[in-house]
């Protein structure tokens, strides 16, 4: 597993590409290493081939202790207001899965990863955009 430093929104960080199984993303992302540790992030989750997959978005202060992060749904197909803030497991429906999740600025995390479960042969590609 590689740790990739996020340099800004115009440089998305790839957490995994075509990853299947009930696993943690291939890479983890670290927020920019400056004194402003509270930067917003957007995750784009795309899944193909399988029929379903569940996602737990996790943060860590040190890349060893992980906890669920609250996120909001950002409607892609029908633009609208963000959904309710929740740290629950996100269930991706039928293939293709196309989700956008906003991580608010006021949660202190330095590292970010996604754990996939209940995966029925879905190939996942997950990118993070951190400002």
Secondary structure, 3 states (H helix, E strand, C coil): CEEEECCCCCCCEEEEEEECCCCECCEEEECCCCCCCCCCEEEEEEEECCCCEEEEEEEECCCCCCEECCEEECCCCCCCCCCCCECCCEEECCCCEEEEEEECCCCCCCEEEEEEECCCCCEEEEEEEEC
